[in-house]
Amino acid sequence: MTSAIFGLTFWGFLIFYGAALYAVTPHARTVGAFFRGEDNSGRMASQWALTASIFISWIFAKSVTNAANLGASYGIVGGLAYATYWLSIPLAGFVIYYLRRHAGATSLVGFLIGKYGRSAALAFTAAILIRLYNEVWSNTAVVGGYYGPAGSPAFIGAALLFTAATLFYSIKGGLRGSIITDIIQAAVFVVFLAAVLLLVLPKHGVATLLNTGDFKLAAGVDLLWVASLQILSYPFHDPVLTDRGFITEEKAMLKAFILAGVGGFFAILAFSFVGIDARLSGLAAGGNAPAAVAQALGIGALFVMTVLMIAAAGSTLDSTFASLSKVVAQELPAVAGRQPPATALRYGTVAMIAIAVLGNLPMIAGAEILAATTLSGTMVMGLAPVFLLQRWVGRSPWSFHLSFWPGLLLGILLAVGWIPAVWAIGEGQYALLLGTNLYGLAICTAGFLLPEIVRRWHGLAVARSESA
């Protein structure tokens, strides 16, 4: 009887979640609503709606799981390291503000075409397509983990049901629907995060949680340095974030990015307390500290944690569908030098369906969710100079390619284990990752600046010869 009630409660909520959000999602009838988040009258999203949307869209289910796992491994150092990624949101806001105000950019792809050429925009688009692909399986896998062991029929069934529920309301509302449902999901997340913390904090006390862990390079500080380096490039290959930088007035956008980034930092840091609780309680996290803690606290806590994870994963997944539809229906034609087709909404819908199916294949195969963050962050390290140093170079396709491709190559070499051990900094788990990101960023920056240095040197040489 208890097992039947358990099943009805958990599976029933998953079905209710999909039906409820489909009911409240507005029907996006226009290109502006589907791709730019406007309402059907053409009005832009408000600053507070944008803030809530950015906040919850970046609170991925895999992210809160990773934060808790790192808290279990390294204490507060692990939580602080992972929370640092959220500081990339204000950084992205300032960069996009500058590009809109001073470079006249209306999208990152459009900016890249004008500054670095179509081949650069194509390479960038390929990178963000990989990013969006990873977002599907890495979030659906987290939801599936609350219904059964990885690879089990319950695990896969829950992940696929969750995908289908999110897909249906995403097709109906596009980016406008994503923003509206994000407001609801943000409220649900905050309420249930508070409930989780009320279950965890009284057991040990805030002071104990904050003092768990050692600030040593081999005890998680190496990952903190990795995050500090990766935030310089990480946000730019995430259209879930950057698409929202072009849909409201510039100052409102910047305020929303700052507020969402600071709020996200503290939310992720707070959630790492769940993992620290597992560490102090001697629980075996097994790669999913939130689930381990919730199961130890009882069925009610497990249900609360499941709702929280579904809200976090849903907000990211619907944003992923919306961003992918825009890339396929609007930005790929722009890269090819064509106008978006009149049937853009149809193309966008087909793209959503395709990635919903194909994007779950790694989840079924049992891929590791942390790899979706650390490795992809390494592969795009070359985007840091491309966006942060762009004002110091002219139109320079070579600058892009000499920065982007070395970073991508180093990320691949790291993934296959071909980075030499001498590159490691320290002796911790992330020593080689830190070395690759530090030395790699230096290489990418040098490559980016080299064409401009050569151009200026050549200009000086010509001027000297003419004066002679």
C-alpha positions in Angstrom: 0.0 0.0 0.0 2.8 2.4 0.9 4.6 1.6 -2.3 1.5 2.3 -4.3 1.0 5.7 -2.6 4.7 6.5 -3.2 4.3 5.7 -6.9 1.1 7.7 -7.3 2.5 10.7 -5.5 5.8 10.9 -7.4 4.6 9.9 -10.9 1.3 11.9 -10.4 3.3 15.0 -9.6 5.3 14.6 -12.8 2.1 14.4 -14.9 0.5 17.3 -13.0 3.6 19.4 -13.5 3.4 19.0 -17.3 -0.3 19.6 -17.5 -0.2 22.6 -15.2 2.5 24.4 -17.1 0.9 23.6 -20.4 -2.3 25.3 -19.1 -0.5 28.5 -18.0 1.8 28.8 -21.0 0.7 31.5 -23.4 0.3 30.5 -27.0 3.1 32.2 -29.0 1.5 33.2 -32.3 4.2 35.6 -33.6 7.9 35.4 -34.4 8.6 38.0 -31.7 6.8 35.9 -29.1 8.3 32.6 -30.1 11.9 33.7 -30.6 12.3 37.0 -28.6 10.0 36.5 -25.6 7.5 39.3 -26.5 3.8 39.0 -25.8 1.5 38.7 -28.8 1.1 42.5 -28.7 4.9 43.0 -29.2 5.7 44.2 -25.6 9.1 43.1 -24.2 9.5 41.1 -21.0 9.8 43.2 -17.9 13.0 43.5 -15.9 11.8 41.4 -13.0 10.4 38.7 -15.3 13.8 38.6 -17.0 15.6 38.4 -13.7 13.5 35.5 -12.5 14.0 33.8 -15.9 17.8 34.1 -15.9 18.0 33.1 -12.3 16.0 29.9 -12.6 17.2 29.0 -16.1 20.8 28.8 -14.8 19.8 26.9 -11.7 20.1 23.6 -13.7 19.1 20.4 -12.0 22.6 19.1 -12.8 24.1 22.2 -11.2 22.4 21.9 -7.8 23.3 18.2 -7.8 26.9 19.1 -8.7 27.0 21.8 -5.9 25.8 19.3 -3.4 28.2 16.6 -4.5 31.1 19.0 -4.3 29.9 20.1 -0.8 30.0 16.4 0.2 33.5 16.1 -1.2 35.2 19.3 -0.2 32.8 21.1 2.3 32.1 24.8 1.8 35.1 25.1 -0.5 33.3 22.8 -3.0 30.1 24.8 -2.8 32.0 28.1 -3.2 33.9 26.8 -6.2 30.8 25.8 -8.0 28.8 28.9 -7.1 31.6 31.0 -8.6 30.3 30.0 -12.1 27.2 32.1 -11.4 29.4 35.3 -11.4 29.8 34.8 -15.1 26.2 36.1 -15.5 27.0 39.7 -14.4 30.1 39.5 -16.6 28.1 38.5 -19.6 25.6 41.2 -18.8 28.3 43.9 -18.9 29.8 42.5 -22.2 26.4 42.3 -23.9 25.6 45.8 -22.7 28.8 47.1 -24.2 28.2 45.2 -27.5 24.6 46.6 -27.8 25.6 50.1 -26.8 28.9 50.6 -28.6 28.9 47.9 -31.4 25.3 48.0 -32.3 24.9 44.2 -31.8 21.5 42.6 -31.9 22.8 39.1 -31.2 26.1 37.4 -30.6 26.0 35.6 -33.9 25.3 38.9 -35.7 28.2 40.5 -33.8 30.6 37.7 -34.8 29.6 37.9 -38.5 30.5 41.6 -38.5 33.6 41.4 -36.4 35.2 38.1 -37.3 33.4 36.8 -40.4 30.9 34.1 -41.2 33.3 31.2 -40.6 33.8 32.4 -37.1 30.0 32.7 -36.6 29.6 29.1 -37.9 32.2 27.7 -35.5 30.6 29.5 -32.7 27.1 28.2 -33.6 28.4 24.7 -33.7 29.8 25.1 -30.2 26.5 26.4 -28.8 24.6 23.5 -30.5 26.9 21.1 -28.6 26.1 23.0 -25.5 22.4 22.8 -26.0 22.6 19.1 -26.8 24.4 18.5 -23.4 21.8 20.5 -21.5 19.0 18.0 -22.5 20.5 14.7 -21.2 22.3 16.2 -18.2 19.1 17.6 -16.8 16.7 14.8 -17.7 19.2 12.4 -16.1 18.9 14.2 -12.8 15.1 13.9 -12.7 15.3 10.3 -13.7 17.6 9.7 -10.7 14.8 10.4 -8.3 12.6 7.7 -9.8 15.1 4.8 -10.0 18.8 3.8 -10.4 20.6 5.0 -13.5 19.7 2.9 -16.5 16.6 1.3 -14.9 13.2 1.4 -16.6 11.9 3.8 -13.9 14.9 6.1 -14.4 14.6 6.2 -18.2 10.8 6.4 -18.1 10.7 9.4 -15.7 13.4 11.2 -17.7 11.5 10.7 -21.0 8.1 11.6 -19.4 9.6 14.8 -18.0 11.1 15.6 -21.5 7.8 15.1 -23.2 5.9 17.2 -20.7 8.4 20.1 -21.1 8.4 19.7 -24.9 4.6 20.1 -25.2 4.4 23.4 -23.4 7.7 24.6 -25.1 6.2 24.1 -28.5 3.1 26.0 -27.4 4.9 29.0 -26.0 8.5 29.3 -27.4 10.7 31.8 -25.5 7.6 33.8 -24.3 6.3 30.6 -22.7 9.7 29.8 -21.2 9.8 33.2 -19.5 6.3 32.9 -18.1 6.9 29.4 -16.7 10.3 30.5 -15.4 8.6 32.9 -13.0 6.5 30.0 -11.6 9.5 27.6 -11.5 11.6 30.2 -9.8 9.0 30.7 -7.1 8.6 26.9 -6.6 12.4 26.5 -6.4 12.9 29.2 -3.8 10.0 27.9 -1.6 11.3 24.3 -1.8 14.9 25.3 -1.4 13.9 27.0 1.9 12.1 23.8 2.9 15.2 21.8 2.2 17.4 24.1 4.2 15.0 24.0 7.1 15.5 20.2 7.1 19.3 20.4 6.9 20.4 23.5 8.8 19.1 22.6 12.3 21.0 19.3 12.3 24.5 20.9 12.4 24.1 24.7 12.5 25.2 27.3 9.9 28.6 27.9 11.6 29.5 24.2 11.4 28.5 24.0 7.7 30.5 27.1 6.8 33.6 25.8 8.6 33.6 22.3 7.0 36.4 21.9 4.5 40.0 23.2 4.0 41.1 26.1 1.8 43.9 24.1 0.2 44.7 23.6 -3.4 44.2 19.9 -3.2 41.0 20.2 -1.2 38.9 22.0 -3.8 40.6 25.3 -4.2 42.0 24.0 -7.5 38.4 23.8 -8.8 37.7 27.3 -7.4 40.5 28.6 -9.6 39.2 26.6 -12.6 35.8 28.3 -12.1 37.4 31.7 -11.8 39.1 31.2 -15.1 36.2 29.6 -16.9 33.7 32.3 -16.1 35.7 34.5 -18.5 34.4 32.4 -21.4 31.8 30.0 -20.1 28.7 32.3 -20.4 29.2 33.2 -24.1 28.5 29.7 -25.4 25.2 29.4 -23.6 22.3 30.9 -25.6 19.9 30.1 -22.8 21.7 33.1 -21.1 22.8 35.2 -24.0 19.5 35.2 -25.9 18.0 36.9 -22.9 20.6 39.7 -23.2 18.9 41.1 -26.3 15.2 41.0 -25.6 14.8 44.0 -23.2 16.1 47.6 -22.9 19.8 47.7 -22.2 19.9 49.0 -18.7 17.0 46.8 -17.6 18.9 43.8 -19.1 22.1 44.7 -17.2 20.3 45.0 -13.9 18.5 41.7 -14.4 21.8 40.0 -15.2 23.5 41.4 -12.1 20.6 40.5 -9.8 20.2 37.0 -11.2 23.9 36.3 -11.0 24.2 37.3 -7.4 21.0 35.5 -6.5 22.2 32.4 -8.3 25.6 32.5 -6.5 24.0 32.4 -3.1 21.3 29.8 -4.1 24.0 27.4 -5.3 26.2 28.1 -2.3 23.2 27.4 0.0 22.4 24.2 -1.8 25.9 22.9 -1.3 24.9 22.7 2.4 22.9 19.6 1.5 26.1 17.9 0.4 28.0 19.2 3.5 25.2 17.6 5.6 25.8 14.3 3.8 29.6 14.7 4.6 29.0 15.4 8.3 26.4 12.7 8.6 28.6 10.1 7.0 26.2 9.3 4.1 27.4 7.7 1.0 26.6 10.3 -1.7 26.9 7.8 -4.6 27.1 10.7 -7.1 23.8 12.1 -6.0 24.2 13.8 -2.6 20.7 15.5 -2.6 19.0 12.2 -3.2 21.0 10.5 -0.5 20.2 13.2 2.1 16.5 13.2 1.2 16.2 9.5 1.4 17.9 9.5 4.8 15.4 12.2 6.0 12.3 10.2 4.8 9.7 10.1 2.1 8.5 13.7 2.7 12.0 15.1 2.2 12.5 13.0 -0.9 9.3 14.4 -2.4 10.4 18.0 -1.6 13.8 17.3 -3.2 12.1 15.8 -6.3 9.8 18.8 -6.8 12.8 21.1 -6.4 14.8 19.2 -9.0 11.9 19.0 -11.5 11.4 22.8 -11.2 15.2 23.4 -11.8 15.5 21.0 -14.7 12.2 22.1 -16.3 13.3 25.8 -16.4 16.6 24.8 -18.1 15.1 22.3 -20.5 12.3 24.6 -21.8 14.9 27.4 -22.3 17.1 24.9 -24.1 14.3 24.1 -26.5 13.5 27.8 -27.1 17.2 28.6 -27.7 17.7 25.7 -30.1 14.7 26.7 -32.1 16.1 30.2 -32.6 19.5 28.9 -33.6 18.1 26.6 -36.2 15.3 28.8 -37.6 17.0 32.3 -37.4 20.7 32.2 -36.7 21.8 29.5 -39.0 20.2 31.3 -42.0 21.9 34.5 -40.9 25.3 32.7 -40.9 24.5 31.6 -44.4 23.7 35.1 -45.4 20.0 34.5 -45.9 16.8 35.9 -44.3 15.0 33.6 -41.8 12.4 31.6 -43.7 8.7 32.5 -43.5 8.1 29.1 -41.9 10.5 29.9 -39.1 8.0 28.8 -36.4 7.7 25.4 -38.1 11.4 24.9 -38.4 11.8 25.9 -34.7 9.2 23.4 -33.6 10.8 20.6 -35.6 14.2 21.4 -34.1 12.7 21.2 -30.6 11.3 17.7 -31.3 14.5 16.5 -32.8 16.7 17.5 -29.9 14.2 16.2 -27.4 14.7 12.7 -29.0 18.4 12.8 -29.8 19.4 14.7 -26.7 18.3 11.9 -24.4 20.6 9.3 -25.9 23.6 10.1 -23.6 21.2 9.9 -20.6 20.1 6.4 -21.7 23.8 5.5 -22.1 24.7 6.7 -18.6 26.9 9.7 -19.3 28.4 11.6 -16.2 26.7 14.9 -15.6 29.7 16.8 -14.2 31.5 16.4 -17.5 28.8 18.6 -19.2 30.2 21.6 -17.3 33.9 21.2 -16.7 34.9 19.8 -20.2 32.6 22.1 -22.2 33.9 25.1 -20.2 37.5 24.1 -21.1 36.7 23.7 -24.8 35.4 27.2 -25.2 38.1 29.0 -23.3 39.1 30.7 -26.5 35.9 32.7 -26.4 37.2 34.9 -23.5 39.5 37.0 -25.7 37.0 37.0 -28.5 34.4 38.9 -26.4 36.5 40.5 -23.6 39.3 41.9 -25.8 37.3 42.6 -29.0 37.5 46.4 -28.7 41.3 46.3 -29.0 41.4 44.7 -32.4 39.8 45.6 -35.8 37.8 43.3 -38.0 40.0 40.2 -37.7 38.8 36.7 -38.6 42.3 35.3 -37.8 42.0 36.6 -34.2 38.9 34.5 -33.7 40.3 31.3 -35.2 43.7 31.6 -33.4 41.9 31.9 -30.1 38.9 29.6 -30.6 40.5 26.5 -32.2 43.5 26.1 -29.8 41.0 26.2 -26.9 38.8 23.6 -28.5 41.8 21.4 -29.2 43.0 21.6 -25.6 39.6 20.7 -24.4 39.5 17.6 -26.6 43.0 16.6 -25.5 42.0 16.9 -21.9 38.9 14.8 -22.5 40.9 11.9 -24.1 43.7 12.1 -21.5 46.4 13.5 -23.7 47.4 16.6 -21.8 50.9 16.0 -20.3 51.0 15.6 -16.5 53.6 18.4 -16.3 50.8 20.9 -17.0 49.1 20.0 -13.6 49.1 22.7 -11.0 49.0 21.1 -7.5 48.1 17.6 -6.7 44.3 17.7 -6.3 41.7 16.1 -8.4 41.4 19.1 -10.6 45.1 19.9 -10.9 45.4 19.0 -14.6 42.1 20.8 -15.4 43.4 23.9 -13.7 46.7 23.8 -15.6 45.0 23.2 -18.9 42.7 26.2 -18.3 45.4 28.6 -17.1 48.0 27.8 -19.8 45.3 27.3 -22.4 43.8 30.7 -21.7 47.3 32.3 -22.1 47.8 30.5 -25.4 44.3 31.6 -26.7 44.9 35.2 -25.7 48.3 35.2 -27.4 46.7 33.8 -30.5 43.9 36.3 -30.5 46.3 39.3 -30.2 48.9 38.0 -32.6 47.2 39.2 -35.9 46.7 42.7 -34.4 50.4 42.8 -33.3 51.5 41.8 -36.7 49.2 44.3 -38.4 50.5 47.2 -36.2 54.1 46.1 -36.6 53.7 45.9 -40.4 52.0 49.4 -40.3 55.0 50.8 -38.4 57.5 49.2 -40.8 55.6 50.7 -43.8 55.5 54.1 -42.2 59.2 54.0 -41.4 60.1 53.0 -45.0 58.0 55.7 -46.4 59.5 58.3 -44.2 63.0 57.1 -45.1 
